[in-house]
Amino acid sequence: KENIVKIGATPRGLNLYSWDWNEKGREIADPLQPTVGVMAQEAMKVFPKAVTVGVDGFLRVNYGEIK
């Protein structure tokens, strides 16, 4: 991710961000994947079950687990 900008917060206190995919992100991410959300590194501190490591080694957030 690059050009990361904090744009608000969730009701549960996690920061919300917008970003652009960097070159590696464009290789991995689905082009239709949103570029707004939480940062996995922050989410895992509050909702550790919501964050997993993908086979590519990058963190993934399961937004359904953020309650």
ROMAR-305340 format. One line per field, with one value per residue: residue number from 0; x, y, z of N, C-alpha, C in turn; residue in three letters. Coordinates in Angstrom, 1 decimal, decimal comma, always signed. Layout:
REM ROMAR-305340
n c(NUM / ...)
n.X c(X / ...)
n.Y c(Y / ...)
n.Z c(Z / ...)
ca.X c(X / ...)
ca.Y c(Y / ...)
ca.Z c(Z / ...)
c.X c(X / ...)
c.Y c(Y / ...)
c.Z c(Z / ...)
res c(Ala / ...)
END
This chain:
REM ROMAR-305340
n c(0 / 1 / 2 / 3 / 4 / 5 / 6 / 7 / 8 / 9 / 10 / 11 / 12 / 13 / 14 / 15 / 16 / 17 / 18 / 19 / 20 / 21 / 22 / 23 / 24 / 25 / 26 / 27 / 28 / 29 / 30 / 31 / 32 / 33 / 34 / 35 / 36 / 37 / 38 / 39 / 40 / 41 / 42 / 43 / 44 / 45 / 46 / 47 / 48 / 49 / 50 / 51 / 52 / 53 / 54 / 55 / 56 / 57 / 58 / 59 / 60 / 61 / 62 / 63 / 64 / 65 / 66)
n.X c(+0,8 / +0,4 / +0,5 / -1,2 / -3,9 / -5,4 / -8,8 / -10,9 / -12,6 / -13,7 / -16,8 / -15,8 / -13,4 / -11,2 / -8,9 / -9,7 / -8,7 / -7,7 / -6,1 / -3,6 / -2,8 / +0,4 / +3,0 / +3,5 / +1,1 / -0,8 / -0,2 / -1,1 / -3,6 / -7,1 / -8,4 / -10,9 / -11,0 / -11,6 / -10,1 / -10,2 / -10,2 / -9,3 / -6,1 / -4,3 / -2,3 / -3,0 / -5,6 / -5,2 / -4,4 / -6,6 / -8,6 / -7,6 / -8,4 / -9,4 / -7,5 / -5,4 / -2,6 / -1,8 / -1,1 / +0,9 / +2,3 / +1,4 / -0,7 / -4,2 / -7,4 / -10,3 / -13,2 / -15,7 / -15,2 / -14,7 / -16,2)
n.Y c(-1,2 / +2,3 / +5,9 / +6,2 / +7,3 / +8,5 / +8,4 / +8,4 / +6,7 / +3,5 / +2,4 / +0,8 / +1,7 / +1,4 / +2,7 / +4,1 / +3,9 / +5,2 / +4,1 / +3,6 / +0,9 / -0,4 / -1,6 / -4,3 / -4,9 / -4,5 / -6,7 / -8,8 / -8,2 / -8,4 / -6,6 / -5,4 / -5,2 / -3,3 / -0,1 / +1,1 / +0,9 / -0,9 / -1,2 / -4,1 / -4,6 / -2,9 / -3,8 / -6,5 / -6,2 / -5,7 / -7,3 / -10,2 / -12,6 / -11,8 / -11,4 / -12,9 / -14,7 / -14,7 / -17,1 / -15,9 / -14,5 / -12,0 / -10,0 / -10,5 / -9,2 / -10,2 / -8,9 / -9,5 / -10,6 / -8,4 / -7,0)
n.Z c(+0,0 / -0,6 / -0,3 / +1,9 / +3,8 / +6,7 / +7,2 / +9,0 / +11,7 / +12,9 / +14,6 / +16,6 / +17,2 / +15,6 / +13,3 / +10,1 / +6,7 / +3,5 / +0,5 / -2,1 / -4,2 / -4,2 / -6,5 / -5,9 / -4,5 / -6,5 / -8,0 / -6,4 / -5,2 / -5,9 / -8,6 / -8,1 / -5,5 / -2,5 / -1,7 / +0,7 / +4,2 / +7,2 / +8,9 / +8,9 / +10,8 / +12,9 / +13,5 / +14,3 / +16,9 / +18,4 / +17,4 / +17,1 / +15,9 / +13,5 / +11,7 / +9,3 / +7,9 / +4,6 / +1,9 / +0,5 / +2,3 / +3,2 / +5,3 / +6,0 / +6,4 / +7,8 / +7,6 / +8,6 / +11,1 / +12,7 / +15,2)
ca.X c(+0,0 / +1,1 / -0,4 / -2,1 / -4,5 / -6,4 / -10,0 / -11,9 / -12,5 / -14,9 / -17,4 / -15,1 / -12,2 / -10,1 / -8,7 / -10,1 / -7,7 / -7,7 / -4,8 / -3,4 / -2,0 / +1,8 / +3,2 / +3,3 / -0,3 / -1,5 / +0,0 / -1,7 / -5,0 / -8,2 / -8,6 / -12,1 / -10,9 / -11,7 / -8,9 / -10,5 / -10,4 / -8,5 / -4,8 / -4,3 / -1,4 / -3,8 / -6,8 / -4,8 / -4,2 / -7,9 / -9,4 / -6,6 / -9,0 / -9,9 / -6,3 / -4,6 / -1,5 / -2,1 / +0,0 / +1,9 / +2,9 / +0,8 / -1,8 / -5,5 / -8,4 / -11,7 / -14,0 / -16,8 / -14,8 / -14,5 / -17,5)
ca.Y c(+0,0 / +3,6 / +7,0 / +5,9 / +8,5 / +8,2 / +9,1 / +8,3 / +5,6 / +2,6 / +2,5 / +0,0 / +2,4 / +1,2 / +3,8 / +3,8 / +4,5 / +5,0 / +3,9 / +3,1 / -0,3 / -0,3 / -2,5 / -5,7 / -5,0 / -4,7 / -8,1 / -9,8 / -7,9 / -8,4 / -5,2 / -4,9 / -5,1 / -1,9 / +0,6 / +1,7 / -0,1 / -0,9 / -1,8 / -5,4 / -4,5 / -2,3 / -4,7 / -7,7 / -5,9 / -5,6 / -8,5 / -11,1 / -13,7 / -11,2 / -11,2 / -14,1 / -14,5 / -15,4 / -18,0 / -15,0 / -13,9 / -10,8 / -10,1 / -10,4 / -8,8 / -10,7 / -7,8 / -10,2 / -10,9 / -7,2 / -6,8)
ca.Z c(+0,0 / -0,6 / -0,3 / +2,9 / +4,4 / +7,7 / +6,8 / +10,1 / +12,6 / +13,1 / +15,9 / +17,5 / +17,6 / +14,6 / +12,3 / +8,7 / +5,8 / +2,1 / +0,0 / -3,4 / -4,2 / -4,8 / -7,5 / -5,4 / -4,2 / -7,7 / -8,5 / -5,5 / -4,9 / -6,9 / -9,0 / -7,6 / -4,0 / -2,1 / -1,3 / +2,0 / +5,3 / +8,4 / +8,7 / +9,6 / +12,0 / +14,0 / +13,7 / +15,0 / +18,3 / +19,0 / +16,9 / +16,5 / +15,0 / +12,2 / +10,8 / +9,0 / +7,0 / +3,3 / +1,4 / +0,0 / +3,5 / +3,5 / +6,2 / +5,4 / +7,4 / +7,7 / +8,2 / +9,3 / +12,5 / +13,4 / +15,7)
c.X c(+0,9 / +0,0 / -1,5 / -2,6 / -5,5 / -7,6 / -11,1 / -11,6 / -13,8 / -15,5 / -16,6 / -13,7 / -11,0 / -10,1 / -9,1 / -9,1 / -8,2 / -6,3 / -4,8 / -2,6 / -0,6 / +1,9 / +2,9 / +1,8 / -1,1 / -1,3 / -0,8 / -3,2 / -5,9 / -8,4 / -9,9 / -12,1 / -10,9 / -10,3 / -9,2 / -10,7 / -9,5 / -7,1 / -4,8 / -3,4 / -2,1 / -5,0 / -6,4 / -4,6 / -5,5 / -8,8 / -8,4 / -7,2 / -9,4 / -8,7 / -5,6 / -3,5 / -1,8 / -0,9 / +1,2 / +2,7 / +2,4 / -0,4 / -3,1 / -6,5 / -9,7 / -12,6 / -15,3 / -16,5 / -14,6 / -15,9 / -17,5)
c.Y c(+1,2 / +4,7 / +6,8 / +7,2 / +8,1 / +9,1 / +9,1 / +7,1 / +4,8 / +2,9 / +1,8 / +0,6 / +2,2 / +2,3 / +3,3 / +4,6 / +4,3 / +4,8 / +3,6 / +1,8 / +0,0 / -1,5 / -4,0 / -5,9 / -5,2 / -6,1 / -9,1 / -9,5 / -8,0 / -6,9 / -4,6 / -4,8 / -3,6 / -1,4 / +1,5 / +0,6 / +0,1 / -1,5 / -3,0 / -5,3 / -3,9 / -3,3 / -5,9 / -7,5 / -6,0 / -6,9 / -9,5 / -12,2 / -13,1 / -11,1 / -12,6 / -13,8 / -15,3 / -16,2 / -17,1 / -14,3 / -12,6 / -11,0 / -9,8 / -10,1 / -9,4 / -9,7 / -8,3 / -10,5 / -9,6 / -6,8 / -5,8)
c.Z c(+0,0 / -0,6 / +0,8 / +3,7 / +5,4 / +7,3 / +7,9 / +11,0 / +12,6 / +14,4 / +17,0 / +17,8 / +16,6 / +13,6 / +10,9 / +7,8 / +4,4 / +1,6 / -1,5 / -3,3 / -4,8 / -5,8 / -7,0 / -5,0 / -5,4 / -8,3 / -7,7 / -5,4 / -6,1 / -7,3 / -8,5 / -6,1 / -3,6 / -1,6 / -0,1 / +3,0 / +6,4 / +8,0 / +9,5 / +10,9 / +13,2 / +14,4 / +14,6 / +16,5 / +19,1 / +18,7 / +16,3 / +15,6 / +13,7 / +11,2 / +10,6 / +8,1 / +5,7 / +2,9 / +0,9 / +1,1 / +3,9 / +4,4 / +5,5 / +6,6 / +6,9 / +8,4 / +8,9 / +10,8 / +13,3 / +13,9 / +16,8)
res c(Lys / Glu / Asn / Ile / Val / Lys / Ile / Gly / Ala / Thr / Pro / Arg / Gly / Leu / Asn / Leu / Tyr / Ser / Trp / Asp / Trp / Asn / Glu / Lys / Gly / Arg / Glu / Ile / Ala / Asp / Pro / Leu / Gln / Pro / Thr / Val / Gly / Val / Met / Ala / Gln / Glu / Ala / Met / Lys / Val / Phe / Pro / Lys / Ala / Val / Thr / Val / Gly / Val / Asp / Gly / Phe / Leu / Arg / Val / Asn / Tyr / Gly / Glu / Ile / Lys)
END
